[in-house]
Amino acid sequence: MAQENDVSRRDVLKAAGAVTVVAGAPFIQTVKAANQQVQYGMIGCGSRGTYLLKHLKKIDSGRCVALCDILPEALDHGVQTIGGNPKTYKDYRDLLARKDIDAVFVITPLFVHFPLTRDVLLAGKHVFCEKCLVFKPYEVHALRALAREHPKQILQTGLQRRYSYFYQVVKNMVDKGILGDVHHIHAQWHRNMINKPSALWTMKPGGESNIANWRVYRSMSGGLPAELTSHQVDVADWMFGASPEFVMGLGSLDTLKDGRDVYDNVQLIYRYPKGQKLTYSSISTNQFLPMFNGGRPEMGEIIMGTEGTIEITVGDDLHTAIAWWYLEPPKTTTVTSADAKKKEAFVAGATMVASGGARGPIPIMTTDLDFAPNASFLAREAKFARRWLTAKGVLVQEEQDNPVDIELEGFFQSCRDLTPPKADLEIGMADSVAVILSNLAMDEGRRVYFNEIDKMGRGEEKGVGRQTN
């Protein structure tokens, strides 16, 4: 494989599309004891790969024995990040040929997720693949078929919100009807790429021929829908308990005109089977988030029901997770003639007045602030005080564990026990389909139905053992 910094897309596809030397491997790698560490390798040591390695370093249930990347400096960075003495490879097929590796992380540019995941499965190993699982429609059908042929191998998608305590609490609230009839979700991920450029999204020399520019070209990337929307449409699928019926939207390239061909802003609407809707926005010129009193930038979701609303956002290395609960005004049971006259007087003319909004916020706390049945009066009062201070922004909410750590620990647990992960193949596939169809809806300016994927790419999945460019 090419070793220069300016590695081309053709170089990557040639390697990933070659007939794997381990195809049809006659064994399935299994972890041999419940308390044994899962020995893993990672393909891709770029920004996301090294981020995961920082977290993996703290997890005792797995041990890194091999790293692979086509860029020598990325490979060196990966080794320095994880520590120890992992074997390094430039060709991922050499990594897959090792009999002592139980599982493999695929943390590469999107356009090679499928060929690498395919080869990991064919090598008889478990696989953790970052979202999105697949890039093209034919890969949807091909990976489903391949996974059916390898039912004893774990395939987990990198959707960490599924592993967040706060998001799990909100899901339970939705399912138990605490928010009433949840019919609408709004999500956004806004960034200001003018004032705060991102190295990952900044055009580098070489244009489309430089693999470092993969995020900004359609030949390698799904753009904003793949990199950002995918996280939040998964939240909506989870909360609604379904995949969308159709998507419609508008996307354009208005500001970041440096040769890229992915949109720099998108607005999307997804309709779900019971009439529920997700409205979504991602722009690149402003990072303001109209949630949490403007205390956090960029990303978050608003989950709206007839009895209440949740504002929620995931934590990261710099910020804690936040989840605020607002109660709707109580139901009005009867309206007297006098009340009707007052209401008529209230709304007369063009005056617009809020007659009582949602009550809150009530912080959704971790178990640290739950009330024990036998708690003393002072203990309960102290926790009431902490809840109040958190609602006022004096204290901050904290998840007891980072969702990234939980998803990684969960992957190793699934590998040992052969139990399905929370973010399994079908969850990852639904997320990938949403990205593919969202881009199609914006490109063609029409309502795209999700059942269209059933016929898209058919025939192309034949001969998926080879891929050429």
Secondary structure as UniProt FT lines:
FT   HELIX           9..17
FT   TURN            21..24
FT   TURN            34..35
FT   STRAND          38..43
FT   HELIX           47..56
FT   TURN            57..58
FT   TURN            60..61
FT   STRAND          62..68
FT   HELIX           72..82
FT   STRAND          87..89
FT   HELIX           92..96
FT   TURN            99..100
FT   STRAND          103..106
FT   HELIX           110..112
FT   HELIX           113..122
FT   TURN            123..124
FT   STRAND          126..130
FT   HELIX           137..149
FT   TURN            151..152
FT   STRAND          155..158
FT   HELIX           160..163
FT   HELIX           165..175
FT   TURN            176..179
FT   STRAND          182..189
FT   TURN            193..195
FT   TURN            199..201
FT   TURN            205..206
FT   HELIX           207..209
FT   HELIX           211..216
FT   TURN            218..220
FT   HELIX           223..224
FT   HELIX           225..229
FT   HELIX           230..240
FT   STRAND          246..252
FT   STRAND          265..271
FT   TURN            273..274
FT   STRAND          277..282
FT   HELIX           292..294
FT   STRAND          299..305
FT   STRAND          308..313
FT   STRAND          322..327
FT   HELIX           337..347
FT   TURN            349..350
FT   STRAND          359..363
FT   HELIX           367..369
FT   TURN            373..374
FT   HELIX           377..391
FT   TURN            392..393
FT   HELIX           403..417
FT   HELIX           425..444
FT   STRAND          448..449
FT   HELIX           450..454
FT   TURN            455..465
//
